[in-house]
């Protein structure tokens, strides 16, 4: 089956679009942290949106190249040694792209990319306990539900519980 979405690096031409997507009409209730929009044009020009501890990519429809959102990741550490670093990923799709299966596919592509380009053994994602659409998307992408972090996220004026999902690097085949 051919992928319906693809991921690509942001260019300066994407700056206005990325800033627009930070606005209240695009974030959705589970990504609205009340933070001001930050200009991304200068960040793209100066260093791009990818470095050794974090990154973001544009999600676009494979058939026509239409941008429909972004995926992002940042490093998390489960121990002091470099081998204990893993990635936490997130996604934000424009309203008209939600509910069509793009999210799970984009998150799986991101996980595959991170496993192919880094040594991390684990990728995790967290979402609000009420965000059942994202939970389904993560499960379709192969992530496994691990549990609930109670009162972990402050959003929309209150504390919210998060469901934790993970994907662990596949073991190499044995001979």
N, C-alpha and C positions, 0 to 999 in steps of 0.2 A: 504494500500500500504506500503510495507517495505521500510525503508530508504535506499537510495543508498550510503549515506555517514555517517560517525560517527566522533565524536570528541574525542580526547584523550590528556592527558597531555604529554608533551615532556619529554623524558629521555635523559641521556647523550649520548646514541647511536644516537640520532637525531641531535646532535650538528653540525656535519659536513654538514648534509643536510640543516639545517636552515641557516648556513653561506653561503652555495652555493646559496640558494634561495634569499639571499640579493644581489647577483650579478646582473649586468646589463642584462644578458640574461634571467633572470627570473622575474624581477620586473614588467616589462611592462611600458608603457608610463605614466600611471596614478599613479604609485607608485614610480617613479624615482625622488627622492628628492636630488640626488647628494651627499648623505651622505656616509661616509665610512662604510664598513661592520664592525660590532662589534662582537667580539667573544662571543658566547652564551654558550659555553661549561662550563665555570666557573660559569656563572649565574645559569645554570641548576643544577650544583653540589651544589652550595652554598645555593640557596633559591628556586629553581624551577622557573617557568615563571609566577607564579600566586601569587599576594599579595592582600592586601585589596583595592588597588587603580587601579590595572591594571592586565592584564593577557594575555596569548596566549596559544592556543591549536593547535594541529596538526589536519588537516582534512585528513581523509583517506577514500578510497573506502571501503564500508562495505563488499562487496563480497570477496575481496582478501587482505584487509589490506594495500593496496598500498597508501603511503602518497602522497597527491597531493597539499598540501598547508597548510596555517595556517589562523586562525581567531584570532583577538585580540580585547581587550576592554580596555578602561581607563575611570576613573571617570570624570564627568563634573558636575559643580555645578551651579544651577540656583537660588540659594539663600544661605544665610549663615547657615541655619539649616541643620542637617543631612538628614532630609526628602526630601530636595531639590536636593540631589545627584541623578544623573542618569548615564547611561553608553553610551559611544560613541563606536561603533564597526567598525571593518574593516576586510577586507579579502584580501588575496593574494594567487592566485592559479598558479601552474606551467602552462606554455603556452599550453601544450597538454591537460590540464583539462578544459580549458576555453571553453565556448560555449556549454557545455553539461548539464547545469542545476544544476551542483553541488553547485555553489555559493549561489543561493537562498536557497537551502536546508540546507547548512552549516550555513548560517546566521540565519535561523529560529531555527535551533537546538541550536545555541549559545544564541539567545534571550530567548528561553524556559529555558535554563539552568540558565541564569542570573535571570529571574523571579522566578525560583524555589529556588535559593540559596541566593538571596539578597532581600532587601526590596524596591529596586528601583521601581518607578512607570513608568519610561520612559526609552526607549532605542532609541538612534538615530544613524544615519549613514549619512555620507556626501560623495558625489562623484562629480567629475568634470561634468560640464554641458554637455560635449561632450561624457561622458562615458555612452552611452545609454545601453550597455549590463549590466552594474552594476545597472542602474536604473530599468531595467526589472527584474533583480534578486531580488532586494529589494521589488519591488511590488509583485512578486510571493511569497515572504516570508511574505507578509502581512503588510509591512511598507507602510505608507501613505506619499506622497509628501507634504511638507509644504511650500516650497519656495526656493529662491535663496539667498545665501550669496555672494554678489558682491565683487570681488577682495580679497577673504579670504585666498587663498593658494598660496604661492610662490613655484613654481616648474618649472624646465626646463628653468630657466632664466627669468621667467615672472610671473605675477599675474594671477590667474585663479578664475573664479566663481565656486561655489559649490552648488549643489542641496542638500537640507536638507530633510531627511526622518525620520519618527519616528514610533515607535510602543509603545502603552500605555498598561500597565497591564490590562488584562481583569477584569471587575468588577465581584465580587463574585455573584453567583446566589442568587436571593431574594426568600424568602419563603413566 
